[in-house]
Amino acid sequence: LSPNVVGYGHLGDGNLHLNIVTPEYDDEVFNKIEPFVFEQVSEMKGSISAEHGVGRAKKQFLHMSKSTNLINIMRSFKDVLDPNGIMNPYKVFPQ
């Protein structure tokens, strides 16, 4: 399967989104694309999360674009601003 790749986003603030489409879901394509994208983002000093945080499926990759200290600071802000965990409940930090 040959994926179609479209980049879009709001480049003024550095956010680029990739939409990668195949005729049907393909584990082989997924398993090749995801590590490549995260490695490229890390090499270019980019970020895998934006203003909305990172979801459960991507939390293990957050360290590729954020230092441990920065992740701890982000977690601290989240704890102060949202002590009950009700804002963006599915956006998480790695433990």
NORLINFEN-V606759 format. One record per residue. RES is the residue in one small letter. SS is DSSP state (helix for helix, strand for strand, loop for the rest). Layout:
BEGIN
res: (RES RES)
ss: (SS SS)
END
This chain:
BEGIN
res: (l s p n v v g y g h l g d g n l h l n i v t p e y d d e v f n k i e p f v f e q v s e m k g s i s a e h g v g r a k k q f l h m s k s t n l i n i m r s f k d v l d p n g i m n p y k v f p q)
ss: (loop loop loop strand strand strand strand strand strand strand helix helix helix loop strand strand strand strand strand strand strand loop loop loop loop loop helix helix helix helix helix helix helix helix helix helix helix helix helix helix helix helix helix loop loop loop loop loop loop strand loop loop strand loop strand loop loop loop helix helix helix helix helix helix loop loop loop helix helix helix helix helix helix helix helix helix helix helix helix helix helix loop loop loop loop loop loop loop loop loop strand loop loop loop loop)
END
